[in-house]
Amino acid sequence: MAFVSFTRPDDSPVSINTAEVLSFAPVPTDGPLAGPLRAGTRIAFRNGRHQDVKELVEVVERKLNAAG
């Protein structure tokens, strides 16, 4: 089980279990799904929940791939 660290919108760290990641995409910037960030990544999990992080999609992808 591999974990990767990212930064939450409030600047606190969050560790994510890579086995639970379903998908990731840029955070929505408008509409009903918009979150607190204007730039960053929304990571969706197998349990239906999600976490917005400040890192951009390219960084998230690189870190997740490096963790295996």
PDB file with SEQRES, HELIX, SHEET and CRYST1 records, atoms N, CA, C and O in Angstrom:
SEQRES   1 A   68  MET ALA PHE VAL SER PHE THR ARG PRO ASP ASP SER PRO          
SEQRES   2 A   68  VAL SER ILE ASN THR ALA GLU VAL LEU SER PHE ALA PRO          
SEQRES   3 A   68  VAL PRO THR ASP GLY PRO LEU ALA GLY PRO LEU ARG ALA          
SEQRES   4 A   68  GLY THR ARG ILE ALA PHE ARG ASN GLY ARG HIS GLN ASP          
SEQRES   5 A   68  VAL LYS GLU LEU VAL GLU VAL VAL GLU ARG LYS LEU ASN          
SEQRES   6 A   68  ALA ALA GLY                                                  
HELIX    1 AA1 THR A   18  GLU A   20  5                                   3    
HELIX    2 AA2 VAL A   57  ALA A   67  1                                  11    
SHEET    1 AA1 2 PHE A   3  THR A   7  0                                        
SHEET    2 AA1 2 PRO A  13  ASN A  17 -1                                        
SHEET    1 AA2 3 VAL A  21  PRO A  26  0                                        
SHEET    2 AA2 3 THR A  41  PHE A  45 -1                                        
SHEET    3 AA2 3 HIS A  50  VAL A  53 -1                                        
CRYST1    1.000    1.000    1.000  90.00  90.00  90.00 P 1           1          
ATOM      1  N   MET A   1       0.851  -1.171   0.000  1.00  0.00           N  
ATOM      2  CA  MET A   1       0.000   0.000   0.000  1.00  0.00           C  
ATOM      3  C   MET A   1       0.901   1.239   0.000  1.00  0.00           C  
ATOM      4  O   MET A   1       1.680   1.445   0.931  1.00  0.00           O  
ATOM      5  N   ALA A   2       0.793   2.050  -1.032  1.00  0.00           N  
ATOM      6  CA  ALA A   2       1.610   3.249  -1.161  1.00  0.00           C  
ATOM      7  C   ALA A   2       0.779   4.490  -0.852  1.00  0.00           C  
ATOM      8  O   ALA A   2      -0.397   4.569  -1.207  1.00  0.00           O  
ATOM      9  N   PHE A   3       1.402   5.447  -0.191  1.00  0.00           N  
ATOM     10  CA  PHE A   3       0.765   6.717   0.113  1.00  0.00           C  
ATOM     11  C   PHE A   3       1.566   7.850  -0.515  1.00  0.00           C  
ATOM     12  O   PHE A   3       2.791   7.779  -0.613  1.00  0.00           O  
ATOM     13  N   VAL A   4       0.858   8.901  -0.942  1.00  0.00           N  
ATOM     14  CA  VAL A   4       1.477  10.083  -1.529  1.00  0.00           C  
ATOM     15  C   VAL A   4       0.938  11.299  -0.788  1.00  0.00           C  
ATOM     16  O   VAL A   4      -0.244  11.350  -0.448  1.00  0.00           O  
ATOM     17  N   SER A   5       1.798  12.272  -0.540  1.00  0.00           N  
ATOM     18  CA  SER A   5       1.388  13.494   0.168  1.00  0.00           C  
ATOM     19  C   SER A   5       1.107  14.620  -0.800  1.00  0.00           C  
ATOM     20  O   SER A   5       1.838  14.836  -1.767  1.00  0.00           O  
ATOM     21  N   PHE A   6       0.027  15.336  -0.518  1.00  0.00           N  
ATOM     22  CA  PHE A   6      -0.370  16.512  -1.287  1.00  0.00           C  
ATOM     23  C   PHE A   6      -0.748  17.624  -0.314  1.00  0.00           C  
ATOM     24  O   PHE A   6      -0.632  17.461   0.901  1.00  0.00           O  
ATOM     25  N   THR A   7      -1.201  18.758  -0.856  1.00  0.00           N  
ATOM     26  CA  THR A   7      -1.560  19.909  -0.041  1.00  0.00           C  
ATOM     27  C   THR A   7      -3.034  20.236  -0.199  1.00  0.00           C  
ATOM     28  O   THR A   7      -3.504  20.478  -1.310  1.00  0.00           O  
ATOM     29  N   ARG A   8      -3.765  20.243   0.908  1.00  0.00           N  
ATOM     30  CA  ARG A   8      -5.183  20.606   0.899  1.00  0.00           C  
ATOM     31  C   ARG A   8      -5.337  22.097   0.608  1.00  0.00           C  
ATOM     32  O   ARG A   8      -4.363  22.846   0.690  1.00  0.00           O  
ATOM     33  N   PRO A   9      -6.553  22.534   0.268  1.00  0.00           N  
ATOM     34  CA  PRO A   9      -6.795  23.958   0.010  1.00  0.00           C  
ATOM     35  C   PRO A   9      -6.430  24.872   1.188  1.00  0.00           C  
ATOM     36  O   PRO A   9      -6.096  26.039   0.985  1.00  0.00           O  
ATOM     37  N   ASP A  10      -6.493  24.342   2.423  1.00  0.00           N  
ATOM     38  CA  ASP A  10      -6.145  25.165   3.594  1.00  0.00           C  
ATOM     39  C   ASP A  10      -4.667  25.084   3.956  1.00  0.00           C  
ATOM     40  O   ASP A  10      -4.272  25.503   5.044  1.00  0.00           O  
ATOM     41  N   ASP A  11      -3.846  24.546   3.050  1.00  0.00           N  
ATOM     42  CA  ASP A  11      -2.394  24.396   3.193  1.00  0.00           C  
ATOM     43  C   ASP A  11      -1.962  23.282   4.139  1.00  0.00           C  
ATOM     44  O   ASP A  11      -0.769  23.146   4.410  1.00  0.00           O  
ATOM     45  N   SER A  12      -2.882  22.495   4.640  1.00  0.00           N  
ATOM     46  CA  SER A  12      -2.489  21.366   5.484  1.00  0.00           C  
ATOM     47  C   SER A  12      -2.151  20.172   4.584  1.00  0.00           C  
ATOM     48  O   SER A  12      -2.686  20.050   3.481  1.00  0.00           O  
ATOM     49  N   PRO A  13      -1.265  19.296   5.057  1.00  0.00           N  
ATOM     50  CA  PRO A  13      -0.894  18.131   4.256  1.00  0.00           C  
ATOM     51  C   PRO A  13      -1.965  17.051   4.313  1.00  0.00           C  
ATOM     52  O   PRO A  13      -2.704  16.942   5.292  1.00  0.00           O  
ATOM     53  N   VAL A  14      -2.038  16.260   3.258  1.00  0.00           N  
ATOM     54  CA  VAL A  14      -2.936  15.108   3.223  1.00  0.00           C  
ATOM     55  C   VAL A  14      -2.191  13.960   2.547  1.00  0.00           C  
ATOM     56  O   VAL A  14      -1.578  14.141   1.494  1.00  0.00           O  
ATOM     57  N   SER A  15      -2.250  12.780   3.159  1.00  0.00           N  
ATOM     58  CA  SER A  15      -1.654  11.583   2.571  1.00  0.00           C  
ATOM     59  C   SER A  15      -2.757  10.764   1.931  1.00  0.00           C  
ATOM     60  O   SER A  15      -3.802  10.523   2.535  1.00  0.00           O  
ATOM     61  N   ILE A  16      -2.513  10.342   0.712  1.00  0.00           N  
ATOM     62  CA  ILE A  16      -3.523   9.628  -0.058  1.00  0.00           C  
ATOM     63  C   ILE A  16      -3.028   8.227  -0.391  1.00  0.00           C  
ATOM     64  O   ILE A  16      -1.914   8.037  -0.880  1.00  0.00           O  
ATOM     65  N   ASN A  17      -3.885   7.258  -0.115  1.00  0.00           N  
ATOM     66  CA  ASN A  17      -3.606   5.862  -0.439  1.00  0.00           C  
ATOM     67  C   ASN A  17      -3.810   5.695  -1.948  1.00  0.00           C  
ATOM     68  O   ASN A  17      -4.925   5.839  -2.449  1.00  0.00           O  
ATOM     69  N   THR A  18      -2.748   5.397  -2.649  1.00  0.00           N  
ATOM     70  CA  THR A  18      -2.831   5.320  -4.113  1.00  0.00           C  
ATOM     71  C   THR A  18      -3.775   4.218  -4.587  1.00  0.00           C  
ATOM     72  O   THR A  18      -4.333   4.319  -5.680  1.00  0.00           O  
ATOM     73  N   ALA A  19      -3.962   3.176  -3.794  1.00  0.00           N  
ATOM     74  CA  ALA A  19      -4.852   2.078  -4.186  1.00  0.00           C  
ATOM     75  C   ALA A  19      -6.315   2.492  -4.194  1.00  0.00           C  
ATOM     76  O   ALA A  19      -7.146   1.827  -4.814  1.00  0.00           O  
ATOM     77  N   GLU A  20      -6.638   3.590  -3.508  1.00  0.00           N  
ATOM     78  CA  GLU A  20      -8.019   4.049  -3.414  1.00  0.00           C  
ATOM     79  C   GLU A  20      -8.381   5.098  -4.464  1.00  0.00           C  
ATOM     80  O   GLU A  20      -9.548   5.473  -4.571  1.00  0.00           O  
ATOM     81  N   VAL A  21      -7.409   5.579  -5.241  1.00  0.00           N  
ATOM     82  CA  VAL A  21      -7.654   6.621  -6.236  1.00  0.00           C  
ATOM     83  C   VAL A  21      -8.377   6.021  -7.438  1.00  0.00           C  
ATOM     84  O   VAL A  21      -7.918   5.048  -8.036  1.00  0.00           O  
ATOM     85  N   LEU A  22      -9.501   6.613  -7.775  1.00  0.00           N  
ATOM     86  CA  LEU A  22     -10.287   6.184  -8.932  1.00  0.00           C  
ATOM     87  C   LEU A  22      -9.931   7.022 -10.155  1.00  0.00           C  
ATOM     88  O   LEU A  22      -9.739   6.491 -11.249  1.00  0.00           O  
ATOM     89  N   SER A  23      -9.844   8.347  -9.955  1.00  0.00           N  
ATOM     90  CA  SER A  23      -9.520   9.247 -11.054  1.00  0.00           C  
ATOM     91  C   SER A  23      -9.080  10.589 -10.484  1.00  0.00           C  
ATOM     92  O   SER A  23      -9.190  10.837  -9.283  1.00  0.00           O  
ATOM     93  N   PHE A  24      -8.580  11.450 -11.369  1.00  0.00           N  
ATOM     94  CA  PHE A  24      -8.229  12.817 -10.974  1.00  0.00           C  
ATOM     95  C   PHE A  24      -8.356  13.710 -12.188  1.00  0.00           C  
ATOM     96  O   PHE A  24      -8.172  13.272 -13.324  1.00  0.00           O  
ATOM     97  N   ALA A  25      -8.674  14.974 -11.932  1.00  0.00           N  
ATOM     98  CA  ALA A  25      -8.898  15.945 -13.005  1.00  0.00           C  
ATOM     99  C   ALA A  25      -8.745  17.343 -12.419  1.00  0.00           C  
ATOM    100  O   ALA A  25      -8.753  17.507 -11.199  1.00  0.00           O  
ATOM    101  N   PRO A  26      -8.602  18.360 -13.283  1.00  0.00           N  
ATOM    102  CA  PRO A  26      -8.550  19.725 -12.754  1.00  0.00           C  
ATOM    103  C   PRO A  26      -9.801  20.040 -11.922  1.00  0.00           C  
ATOM    104  O   PRO A  26     -10.898  19.576 -12.234  1.00  0.00           O  
ATOM    105  N   VAL A  27      -9.621  20.830 -10.868  1.00  0.00           N  
ATOM    106  CA  VAL A  27     -10.777  21.193 -10.044  1.00  0.00           C  
ATOM    107  C   VAL A  27     -11.759  22.015 -10.875  1.00  0.00           C  
ATOM    108  O   VAL A  27     -11.341  22.857 -11.670  1.00  0.00           O  
ATOM    109  N   PRO A  28     -13.059  21.779 -10.698  1.00  0.00           N  
ATOM    110  CA  PRO A  28     -14.051  22.619 -11.374  1.00  0.00           C  
ATOM    111  C   PRO A  28     -13.960  24.047 -10.826  1.00  0.00           C  
ATOM    112  O   PRO A  28     -13.899  24.239  -9.612  1.00  0.00           O  
ATOM    113  N   THR A  29     -13.950  25.032 -11.699  1.00  0.00           N  
ATOM    114  CA  THR A  29     -13.808  26.419 -11.244  1.00  0.00           C  
ATOM    115  C   THR A  29     -15.124  27.169 -11.171  1.00  0.00           C  
ATOM    116  O   THR A  29     -15.171  28.290 -10.664  1.00  0.00           O  
ATOM    117  N   ASP A  30     -16.203  26.560 -11.675  1.00  0.00           N  
ATOM    118  CA  ASP A  30     -17.509  27.205 -11.555  1.00  0.00           C  
ATOM    119  C   ASP A  30     -18.590  26.131 -11.536  1.00  0.00           C  
ATOM    120  O   ASP A  30     -18.324  24.949 -11.757  1.00  0.00           O  
ATOM    121  N   GLY A  31     -19.783  26.561 -11.273  1.00  0.00           N  
ATOM    122  CA  GLY A  31     -20.898  25.620 -11.231  1.00  0.00           C  
ATOM    123  C   GLY A  31     -21.052  24.970  -9.871  1.00  0.00           C  
ATOM    124  O   GLY A  31     -20.326  25.300  -8.933  1.00  0.00           O  
ATOM    125  N   PRO A  32     -21.989  24.053  -9.762  1.00  0.00           N  
ATOM    126  CA  PRO A  32     -22.305  23.450  -8.464  1.00  0.00           C  
ATOM    127  C   PRO A  32     -21.203  22.550  -7.896  1.00  0.00           C  
ATOM    128  O   PRO A  32     -21.209  22.255  -6.701  1.00  0.00           O  
ATOM    129  N   LEU A  33     -20.272  22.118  -8.722  1.00  0.00           N  
ATOM    130  CA  LEU A  33     -19.186  21.256  -8.242  1.00  0.00           C  
ATOM    131  C   LEU A  33     -17.915  22.017  -7.899  1.00  0.00           C  
ATOM    132  O   LEU A  33     -16.917  21.410  -7.512  1.00  0.00           O  
ATOM    133  N   ALA A  34     -17.941  23.347  -8.038  1.00  0.00           N  
ATOM    134  CA  ALA A  34     -16.762  24.160  -7.763  1.00  0.00           C  
ATOM    135  C   ALA A  34     -16.375  24.040  -6.299  1.00  0.00           C  
ATOM    136  O   ALA A  34     -17.230  23.959  -5.417  1.00  0.00           O  
ATOM    137  N   GLY A  35     -15.085  24.029  -6.060  1.00  0.00           N  
ATOM    138  CA  GLY A  35     -14.563  23.966  -4.698  1.00  0.00           C  
ATOM    139  C   GLY A  35     -13.856  25.255  -4.345  1.00  0.00           C  
ATOM    140  O   GLY A  35     -14.029  26.268  -5.022  1.00  0.00           O  
ATOM    141  N   PRO A  36     -13.061  25.226  -3.291  1.00  0.00           N  
ATOM    142  CA  PRO A  36     -12.385  26.440  -2.829  1.00  0.00           C  
ATOM    143  C   PRO A  36     -11.186  26.861  -3.679  1.00  0.00           C  
ATOM    144  O   PRO A  36     -10.696  27.982  -3.545  1.00  0.00           O  
ATOM    145  N   LEU A  37     -10.716  25.978  -4.544  1.00  0.00           N  
ATOM    146  CA  LEU A  37      -9.543  26.292  -5.358  1.00  0.00           C  
ATOM    147  C   LEU A  37      -9.926  26.764  -6.754  1.00  0.00           C  
ATOM    148  O   LEU A  37     -10.935  26.334  -7.313  1.00  0.00           O  
ATOM    149  N   ARG A  38      -9.111  27.653  -7.308  1.00  0.00           N  
ATOM    150  CA  ARG A  38      -9.271  28.074  -8.703  1.00  0.00           C  
ATOM    151  C   ARG A  38      -8.334  27.289  -9.606  1.00  0.00           C  
ATOM    152  O   ARG A  38      -8.551  27.197 -10.814  1.00  0.00           O  
ATOM    153  N   ALA A  39      -7.290  26.723  -9.010  1.00  0.00           N  
ATOM    154  CA  ALA A  39      -6.345  25.876  -9.749  1.00  0.00           C  
ATOM    155  C   ALA A  39      -5.931  24.749  -8.824  1.00  0.00           C  
ATOM    156  O   ALA A  39      -5.708  24.965  -7.633  1.00  0.00           O  
ATOM    157  N   GLY A  40      -5.832  23.582  -9.353  1.00  0.00           N  
ATOM    158  CA  GLY A  40      -5.462  22.413  -8.559  1.00  0.00           C  
ATOM    159  C   GLY A  40      -6.084  21.178  -9.162  1.00  0.00           C  
ATOM    160  O   GLY A  40      -6.492  21.173 -10.323  1.00  0.00           O  
ATOM    161  N   THR A  41      -6.153  20.123  -8.358  1.00  0.00           N  
ATOM    162  CA  THR A  41      -6.644  18.840  -8.844  1.00  0.00           C  
ATOM    163  C   THR A  41      -7.683  18.287  -7.881  1.00  0.00           C  
ATOM    164  O   THR A  41      -7.538  18.390  -6.663  1.00  0.00           O  
ATOM    165  N   ARG A  42      -8.727  17.701  -8.442  1.00  0.00           N  
ATOM    166  CA  ARG A  42      -9.718  16.975  -7.647  1.00  0.00           C  
ATOM    167  C   ARG A  42      -9.433  15.486  -7.823  1.00  0.00           C  
ATOM    168  O   ARG A  42      -9.474  14.959  -8.934  1.00  0.00           O  
ATOM    169  N   ILE A  43      -9.145  14.825  -6.717  1.00  0.00           N  
ATOM    170  CA  ILE A  43      -8.866  13.394  -6.719  1.00  0.00           C  
ATOM    171  C   ILE A  43     -10.125  12.678  -6.240  1.00  0.00           C  
ATOM    172  O   ILE A  43     -10.627  12.956  -5.151  1.00  0.00           O  
ATOM    173  N   ALA A  44     -10.626  11.764  -7.048  1.00  0.00           N  
ATOM    174  CA  ALA A  44     -11.821  10.984  -6.704  1.00  0.00           C  
ATOM    175  C   ALA A  44     -11.389   9.602  -6.222  1.00  0.00           C  
ATOM    176  O   ALA A  44     -10.460   8.998  -6.758  1.00  0.00           O  
ATOM    177  N   PHE A  45     -12.092   9.117  -5.190  1.00  0.00           N  
ATOM    178  CA  PHE A  45     -11.750   7.838  -4.579  1.00  0.00           C  
ATOM    179  C   PHE A  45     -12.798   6.780  -4.873  1.00  0.00           C  
ATOM    180  O   PHE A  45     -13.922   7.089  -5.269  1.00  0.00           O  
ATOM    181  N   ARG A  46     -12.419   5.552  -4.677  1.00  0.00           N  
ATOM    182  CA  ARG A  46     -13.302   4.414  -4.942  1.00  0.00           C  
ATOM    183  C   ARG A  46     -14.559   4.443  -4.072  1.00  0.00           C  
ATOM    184  O   ARG A  46     -15.580   3.871  -4.455  1.00  0.00           O  
ATOM    185  N   ASN A  47     -14.503   5.097  -2.913  1.00  0.00           N  
ATOM    186  CA  ASN A  47     -15.664   5.146  -2.020  1.00  0.00           C  
ATOM    187  C   ASN A  47     -16.653   6.253  -2.387  1.00  0.00           C  
ATOM    188  O   ASN A  47     -17.643   6.455  -1.685  1.00  0.00           O  
ATOM    189  N   GLY A  48     -16.390   6.974  -3.489  1.00  0.00           N  
ATOM    190  CA  GLY A  48     -17.296   8.023  -3.933  1.00  0.00           C  
ATOM    191  C   GLY A  48     -16.961   9.413  -3.410  1.00  0.00           C  
ATOM    192  O   GLY A  48     -17.578  10.392  -3.831  1.00  0.00           O  
ATOM    193  N   ARG A  49     -16.013   9.516  -2.516  1.00  0.00           N  
ATOM    194  CA  ARG A  49     -15.615  10.820  -1.978  1.00  0.00           C  
ATOM    195  C   ARG A  49     -14.511  11.422  -2.853  1.00  0.00           C  
ATOM    196  O   ARG A  49     -14.009  10.771  -3.769  1.00  0.00           O  
ATOM    197  N   HIS A  50     -14.143  12.669  -2.557  1.00  0.00           N  
ATOM    198  CA  HIS A  50     -13.060  13.299  -3.300  1.00  0.00           C  
ATOM    199  C   HIS A  50     -12.270  14.229  -2.384  1.00  0.00           C  
ATOM    200  O   HIS A  50     -12.716  14.585  -1.294  1.00  0.00           O  
ATOM    201  N   GLN A  51     -11.082  14.611  -2.858  1.00  0.00           N  
ATOM    202  CA  GLN A  51     -10.222  15.554  -2.149  1.00  0.00           C  
ATOM    203  C   GLN A  51      -9.623  16.503  -3.170  1.00  0.00           C  
ATOM    204  O   GLN A  51      -9.004  16.072  -4.142  1.00  0.00           O  
ATOM    205  N   ASP A  52      -9.810  17.805  -2.943  1.00  0.00           N  
ATOM    206  CA  ASP A  52      -9.145  18.806  -3.773  1.00  0.00           C  
ATOM    207  C   ASP A  52      -7.763  19.063  -3.194  1.00  0.00           C  
ATOM    208  O   ASP A  52      -7.597  19.158  -1.978  1.00  0.00           O  
ATOM    209  N   VAL A  53      -6.776  19.176  -4.071  1.00  0.00           N  
ATOM    210  CA  VAL A  53      -5.403  19.472  -3.653  1.00  0.00           C  
ATOM    211  C   VAL A  53      -4.859  20.609  -4.502  1.00  0.00           C  
ATOM    212  O   VAL A  53      -5.314  20.835  -5.624  1.00  0.00           O  
ATOM    213  N   LYS A  54      -3.880  21.325  -3.954  1.00  0.00           N  
ATOM    214  CA  LYS A  54      -3.318  22.481  -4.655  1.00  0.00           C  
ATOM    215  C   LYS A  54      -2.429  22.103  -5.835  1.00  0.00           C  
ATOM    216  O   LYS A  54      -2.272  22.890  -6.769  1.00  0.00           O  
ATOM    217  N   GLU A  55      -1.854  20.920  -5.801  1.00  0.00           N  
ATOM    218  CA  GLU A  55      -0.966  20.494  -6.888  1.00  0.00           C  
ATOM    219  C   GLU A  55      -1.745  20.369  -8.200  1.00  0.00           C  
ATOM    220  O   GLU A  55      -2.898  19.937  -8.218  1.00  0.00           O  
ATOM    221  N   LEU A  56      -1.097  20.753  -9.280  1.00  0.00           N  
ATOM    222  CA  LEU A  56      -1.723  20.657 -10.602  1.00  0.00           C  
ATOM    223  C   LEU A  56      -1.750  19.204 -11.075  1.00  0.00           C  
ATOM    224  O   LEU A  56      -1.015  18.362 -10.561  1.00  0.00           O  
ATOM    225  N   VAL A  57      -2.596  18.923 -12.048  1.00  0.00           N  
ATOM    226  CA  VAL A  57      -2.814  17.559 -12.543  1.00  0.00           C  
ATOM    227  C   VAL A  57      -1.497  16.873 -12.907  1.00  0.00           C  
ATOM    228  O   VAL A  57      -1.303  15.702 -12.578  1.00  0.00           O  
ATOM    229  N   GLU A  58      -0.601  17.576 -13.574  1.00  0.00           N  
ATOM    230  CA  GLU A  58       0.657  16.961 -14.007  1.00  0.00           C  
ATOM    231  C   GLU A  58       1.478  16.486 -12.817  1.00  0.00           C  
ATOM    232  O   GLU A  58       2.103  15.427 -12.875  1.00  0.00           O  
ATOM    233  N   VAL A  59       1.481  17.262 -11.743  1.00  0.00           N  
ATOM    234  CA  VAL A  59       2.231  16.899 -10.534  1.00  0.00           C  
ATOM    235  C   VAL A  59       1.570  15.707  -9.850  1.00  0.00           C  
ATOM    236  O   VAL A  59       2.254  14.777  -9.422  1.00  0.00           O  
ATOM    237  N   VAL A  60       0.249  15.731  -9.748  1.00  0.00           N  
ATOM    238  CA  VAL A  60      -0.481  14.615  -9.140  1.00  0.00           C  
ATOM    239  C   VAL A  60      -0.207  13.336  -9.910  1.00  0.00           C  
ATOM    240  O   VAL A  60       0.086  12.301  -9.312  1.00  0.00           O  
ATOM    241  N   GLU A  61      -0.300  13.397 -11.215  1.00  0.00           N  
ATOM    242  CA  GLU A  61      -0.061  12.215 -12.041  1.00  0.00           C  
ATOM    243  C   GLU A  61       1.353  11.679 -11.839  1.00  0.00           C  
ATOM    244  O   GLU A  61       1.550  10.474 -11.679  1.00  0.00           O  
ATOM    245  N   ARG A  62       2.323  12.566 -11.845  1.00  0.00           N  
ATOM    246  CA  ARG A  62       3.718  12.151 -11.679  1.00  0.00           C  
ATOM    247  C   ARG A  62       3.944  11.483 -10.317  1.00  0.00           C  
ATOM    248  O   ARG A  62       4.602  10.447 -10.231  1.00  0.00           O  
ATOM    249  N   LYS A  63       3.392  12.084  -9.252  1.00  0.00           N  
ATOM    250  CA  LYS A  63       3.584  11.525  -7.907  1.00  0.00           C  
ATOM    251  C   LYS A  63       2.864  10.184  -7.738  1.00  0.00           C  
ATOM    252  O   LYS A  63       3.403   9.263  -7.123  1.00  0.00           O  
ATOM    253  N   LEU A  64       1.663  10.075  -8.276  1.00  0.00           N  
ATOM    254  CA  LEU A  64       0.934   8.805  -8.181  1.00  0.00           C  
ATOM    255  C   LEU A  64       1.654   7.703  -8.964  1.00  0.00           C  
ATOM    256  O   LEU A  64       1.776   6.577  -8.483  1.00  0.00           O  
ATOM    257  N   ASN A  65       2.124   8.026 -10.155  1.00  0.00           N  
ATOM    258  CA  ASN A  65       2.842   7.036 -10.963  1.00  0.00           C  
ATOM    259  C   ASN A  65       4.151   6.614 -10.302  1.00  0.00           C  
ATOM    260  O   ASN A  65       4.522   5.442 -10.353  1.00  0.00           O  
ATOM    261  N   ALA A  66       4.847   7.558  -9.684  1.00  0.00           N  
ATOM    262  CA  ALA A  66       6.114   7.249  -9.023  1.00  0.00           C  
ATOM    263  C   ALA A  66       5.901   6.332  -7.817  1.00  0.00           C  
ATOM    264  O   ALA A  66       6.772   5.531  -7.477  1.00  0.00           O  
ATOM    265  N   ALA A  67       4.742   6.455  -7.178  1.00  0.00           N  
ATOM    266  CA  ALA A  67       4.454   5.631  -5.992  1.00  0.00           C  
ATOM    267  C   ALA A  67       4.053   4.219  -6.362  1.00  0.00           C  
ATOM    268  O   ALA A  67       4.070   3.313  -5.529  1.00  0.00           O  
ATOM    269  N   GLY A  68       3.690   4.044  -7.633  1.00  0.00           N  
ATOM    270  CA  GLY A  68       3.325   2.701  -8.090  1.00  0.00           C  
ATOM    271  C   GLY A  68       1.894   2.492  -8.014  1.00  0.00           C  
ATOM    272  O   GLY A  68       1.408   1.416  -8.360  1.00  0.00           O  
TER     273      GLY A  68                                                      
END                                                                             
